[in-house]
Amino acid sequence: MLAMVSFAVLFAPLVVTTGNLETAYQKLKDAAAAKDAAQVKILAAQTCALAREAISAPAPTDPDEKVTWNNQVTYAQGIETYTEYSLYTTAIASQPAAEVDLLAALEQQNPKSKYLADAYGYYFHALQQTGAAAKIPAIAEKAVENFPDNDEALAVLAETAFSRKQADRALGYAHRLTAVLNKRSKPEGLSAADWERKRTAELASGYWIAGTVQAEKGSYYEADRDLRASLPLVAGNQSRTATALFYLGLANYQLGKMTMKKAQVLEAAKFSQQAAAIQGPLAQQAWHNAQVMKDEAARMR
């Protein structure tokens, strides 16, 4: 009987009242150490509310009292930050459903939290695992409002816009994504190998989407530049490789004709032949394009 009572006390929600900030803080640390997701969610919200109450307390007029007040505010601010940290660290150590729940709580508590900025990759993956992938684009939209350079969110939005045939939107996000990745160094806490895999996948998405959209728009110089950048990055994806080769053929054919460069038209034919060698919806048209391009090159000096 005693063991059953102890179990109930251990897992019952703690009711925190004003003045219990230190108690709430300790309880939250204990719950986080135990990786108790349910308790962390409850206690983080309660502790945060108490910390914010302390932070918003009016400053005293007495100089000596003001020193104490400043110290208390600084302490409460540290606790508020810890509540965000506890939600993040417990989330990424939890099962997908609890992970989604805790990261949603963190997003609600502080959508500009520095810990949330590092959480979106985990958040999107957990949403997929729980069958809630449809929610990802809307969450990514909110993410880039607060973190404009968040690569995970930009990658999601670029792919989503492309799949919805929103060409200008897809192109904008794709360019933002590649710009961010080309100036970013390896994040702290991520191994070099993991960072390279992640960066490669996101760059592949950004360059391929940008190049494809630009080719379809007739912006052949830009399409050639971005599709060439994408080609080694999409090597493991036959469908995207075929598309990149197909549009590289088209872009270089048009550029070669405009500048009267026979070598570029021949290169276009080579790209088209490579695209034709990959089974898929573009193969037949790519083969036809290659014949036209070779004929055109033969007529050029």
Legacy VTK file of the C-alpha trace (Angstrom):
# vtk DataFile Version 3.0
C-alpha trace
ASCII
DATASET POLYDATA
POINTS 301 float
0.000 0.000 0.000
2.831 2.400 0.890
4.546 1.714 -2.444
1.352 2.545 -4.336
1.016 5.880 -2.476
4.641 6.771 -3.243
4.064 6.008 -6.952
1.056 8.290 -7.013
2.919 11.123 -5.309
5.898 10.749 -7.602
3.867 11.059 -10.789
1.062 13.391 -9.708
1.226 16.911 -11.226
2.909 19.375 -8.897
0.820 22.443 -8.100
3.162 25.391 -7.819
2.052 28.578 -6.152
3.598 32.040 -6.107
6.786 32.077 -4.083
7.659 28.490 -4.926
10.076 29.327 -7.740
13.055 27.588 -6.174
10.959 24.511 -5.342
9.513 24.382 -8.842
12.977 24.767 -10.354
14.350 21.852 -8.350
11.380 19.642 -9.206
11.843 20.461 -12.892
15.543 19.578 -12.731
14.669 16.267 -11.081
12.050 15.476 -13.738
14.471 16.380 -16.541
17.175 14.185 -15.017
14.664 11.325 -14.903
13.633 12.052 -18.532
10.022 12.162 -17.369
8.420 13.870 -20.359
4.972 14.285 -18.823
6.309 15.935 -15.669
8.783 18.097 -17.565
5.959 19.509 -19.685
3.868 20.350 -16.588
6.727 21.672 -14.490
8.330 23.691 -17.276
5.085 25.611 -17.795
4.600 26.208 -14.068
8.209 27.176 -13.433
8.252 29.488 -16.428
5.124 31.252 -15.167
6.719 31.811 -11.757
9.988 32.983 -13.294
8.165 35.482 -15.490
6.238 36.726 -12.480
9.524 37.385 -10.686
11.025 39.052 -13.759
8.050 41.380 -14.164
7.993 42.451 -10.499
8.294 46.262 -10.221
11.721 47.577 -9.334
12.057 49.077 -5.836
13.136 52.685 -5.414
15.590 52.026 -2.583
19.124 51.565 -4.067
20.042 48.695 -1.736
16.793 46.879 -2.412
17.269 47.440 -6.134
20.553 45.509 -6.073
18.759 42.551 -4.528
15.912 42.913 -7.030
18.363 42.921 -9.953
19.967 39.741 -8.667
16.569 38.094 -8.285
15.542 39.076 -11.804
18.797 37.737 -13.261
18.297 34.485 -11.353
14.697 34.189 -12.568
15.791 34.836 -16.156
18.261 31.983 -15.871
15.506 29.712 -14.600
13.209 30.732 -17.444
15.944 29.815 -19.921
16.393 26.476 -18.157
12.704 25.670 -18.631
13.272 25.929 -22.398
16.417 23.824 -22.170
14.611 21.125 -20.185
11.824 20.907 -22.772
14.350 20.626 -25.606
16.699 18.067 -24.061
13.868 15.903 -22.756
12.101 16.066 -26.116
15.023 14.827 -28.191
15.536 11.939 -25.755
11.858 10.912 -25.887
9.664 8.766 -28.119
8.228 10.599 -31.166
4.781 11.385 -29.699
6.262 12.870 -26.517
8.919 14.633 -28.585
6.245 16.376 -30.661
4.312 17.288 -27.510
7.317 18.823 -25.761
8.602 20.725 -28.784
5.113 22.112 -29.416
5.096 23.254 -25.786
8.501 24.907 -26.258
7.267 26.627 -29.423
4.221 27.931 -27.560
6.245 29.073 -24.558
8.857 30.939 -26.583
8.774 30.773 -30.406
12.129 32.581 -30.468
13.903 30.195 -28.084
17.505 29.476 -29.042
16.821 25.826 -28.242
13.892 25.725 -30.637
16.200 26.917 -33.400
18.171 23.682 -32.972
15.068 21.513 -32.630
13.296 21.764 -35.975
15.101 18.837 -37.596
14.024 16.615 -34.690
10.552 18.160 -34.702
9.919 17.471 -38.403
11.231 13.908 -38.123
9.029 13.192 -35.108
5.977 14.599 -36.897
6.639 12.231 -39.804
7.009 9.294 -37.433
3.698 10.084 -35.725
1.759 10.393 -38.969
1.453 14.165 -38.717
3.632 15.127 -41.679
0.850 17.364 -43.031
1.563 19.785 -40.172
5.218 20.249 -41.119
4.899 23.035 -43.747
2.879 25.289 -41.428
5.385 24.765 -38.613
8.234 25.488 -41.042
6.506 28.751 -42.007
6.480 29.833 -38.363
10.085 28.736 -37.989
11.425 31.007 -40.737
9.516 33.958 -39.299
11.647 33.704 -36.161
14.748 32.038 -37.630
15.110 33.222 -41.256
18.302 31.186 -41.745
16.981 27.888 -40.407
18.088 25.407 -43.062
15.710 22.590 -42.045
12.696 24.876 -42.394
13.923 26.417 -45.656
14.461 22.935 -47.125
10.927 21.907 -46.163
9.425 25.057 -47.659
11.415 24.777 -50.895
10.353 21.161 -51.402
6.735 21.903 -50.446
6.456 24.845 -52.832
8.044 22.838 -55.659
5.641 19.925 -55.116
2.741 22.383 -55.247
4.058 23.905 -58.490
4.614 27.286 -56.814
7.614 28.114 -58.978
8.563 31.577 -57.705
8.097 30.582 -54.089
10.141 27.401 -54.554
12.923 29.340 -56.268
13.065 31.930 -53.496
13.343 29.341 -50.746
15.853 27.277 -52.737
18.135 30.275 -53.192
17.847 31.194 -49.520
18.689 27.609 -48.565
21.851 27.360 -50.663
23.005 30.814 -49.522
22.594 29.837 -45.868
24.388 26.517 -46.269
27.304 28.020 -48.178
28.119 30.432 -45.368
27.388 28.155 -42.394
30.023 26.208 -40.507
29.417 22.893 -38.755
26.999 23.304 -35.834
28.343 22.533 -32.390
27.443 19.061 -31.187
27.073 17.574 -34.672
29.780 15.264 -35.993
31.611 16.266 -39.156
30.204 13.234 -40.992
26.613 13.935 -39.930
26.946 17.613 -40.858
28.339 16.730 -44.281
25.475 14.299 -44.956
22.889 16.846 -43.863
24.502 19.721 -45.751
24.855 17.624 -48.921
21.195 16.559 -48.852
19.956 20.112 -48.328
22.287 21.614 -50.946
21.147 18.935 -53.400
17.549 19.971 -52.794
18.264 23.686 -53.069
20.396 23.599 -56.212
18.198 21.043 -57.985
14.957 22.926 -57.298
16.502 26.263 -58.277
17.989 24.858 -61.478
14.830 23.038 -62.509
12.579 26.038 -61.919
14.952 28.359 -63.775
15.199 25.988 -66.737
11.414 25.849 -66.953
11.329 29.656 -66.818
13.892 29.956 -69.620
16.583 31.435 -67.359
19.195 29.212 -68.959
22.395 30.753 -67.615
21.179 30.490 -63.997
19.716 27.030 -64.637
23.051 25.802 -66.029
24.926 27.149 -62.998
22.624 25.601 -60.383
22.038 22.294 -62.158
25.784 21.763 -62.577
26.131 22.361 -58.834
23.324 19.892 -58.129
24.532 17.061 -60.375
27.133 15.439 -58.080
24.878 15.994 -55.072
21.841 14.149 -56.512
23.921 11.238 -57.814
22.058 8.721 -55.666
18.639 9.837 -56.931
17.996 8.609 -60.492
14.854 10.669 -61.004
16.518 13.930 -59.997
19.683 13.060 -61.899
17.637 12.475 -65.063
15.838 15.795 -64.631
19.088 17.673 -63.996
20.697 16.136 -67.097
17.607 16.794 -69.230
17.502 20.479 -68.328
21.286 20.846 -68.558
20.916 19.636 -72.122
18.158 22.137 -72.826
19.951 25.050 -71.141
23.302 24.451 -72.820
21.668 23.965 -76.220
19.936 27.322 -75.954
23.058 29.051 -74.617
25.249 27.442 -77.279
22.921 28.562 -80.064
22.755 32.106 -78.722
26.539 32.426 -78.513
27.278 30.263 -81.563
29.417 27.910 -79.483
29.479 24.500 -81.131
31.253 22.900 -78.158
28.427 23.925 -75.855
25.768 22.506 -78.197
27.726 19.240 -78.311
27.896 19.252 -74.514
24.137 19.752 -74.490
23.753 16.680 -76.689
25.934 14.706 -74.276
23.798 15.747 -71.297
20.675 14.743 -73.234
22.141 11.349 -74.119
22.953 10.741 -70.461
19.382 11.675 -69.509
18.035 9.324 -72.202
20.016 6.451 -70.680
18.021 6.708 -67.433
14.650 4.976 -67.602
11.784 7.321 -66.841
9.333 9.811 -68.305
12.070 12.065 -69.744
14.089 9.372 -71.520
12.360 9.435 -74.917
12.259 13.230 -75.168
15.897 13.427 -74.059
16.889 10.983 -76.821
15.009 13.064 -79.410
16.626 16.258 -78.071
20.082 14.706 -78.389
19.523 13.963 -82.095
18.343 17.516 -82.776
21.304 18.952 -80.890
23.849 16.826 -82.767
22.281 17.848 -86.066
22.451 21.478 -85.032
26.112 21.148 -84.033
26.912 19.536 -87.370
25.648 22.643 -89.151
27.761 24.954 -87.014
31.337 25.922 -87.851
LINES 1 302
301 0 1 2 3 4 5 6 7 8 9 10 11 12 13 14 15 16 17 18 19 20 21 22 23 24 25 26 27 28 29 30 31 32 33 34 35 36 37 38 39 40 41 42 43 44 45 46 47 48 49 50 51 52 53 54 55 56 57 58 59 60 61 62 63 64 65 66 67 68 69 70 71 72 73 74 75 76 77 78 79 80 81 82 83 84 85 86 87 88 89 90 91 92 93 94 95 96 97 98 99 100 101 102 103 104 105 106 107 108 109 110 111 112 113 114 115 116 117 118 119 120 121 122 123 124 125 126 127 128 129 130 131 132 133 134 135 136 137 138 139 140 141 142 143 144 145 146 147 148 149 150 151 152 153 154 155 156 157 158 159 160 161 162 163 164 165 166 167 168 169 170 171 172 173 174 175 176 177 178 179 180 181 182 183 184 185 186 187 188 189 190 191 192 193 194 195 196 197 198 199 200 201 202 203 204 205 206 207 208 209 210 211 212 213 214 215 216 217 218 219 220 221 222 223 224 225 226 227 228 229 230 231 232 233 234 235 236 237 238 239 240 241 242 243 244 245 246 247 248 249 250 251 252 253 254 255 256 257 258 259 260 261 262 263 264 265 266 267 268 269 270 271 272 273 274 275 276 277 278 279 280 281 282 283 284 285 286 287 288 289 290 291 292 293 294 295 296 297 298 299 300
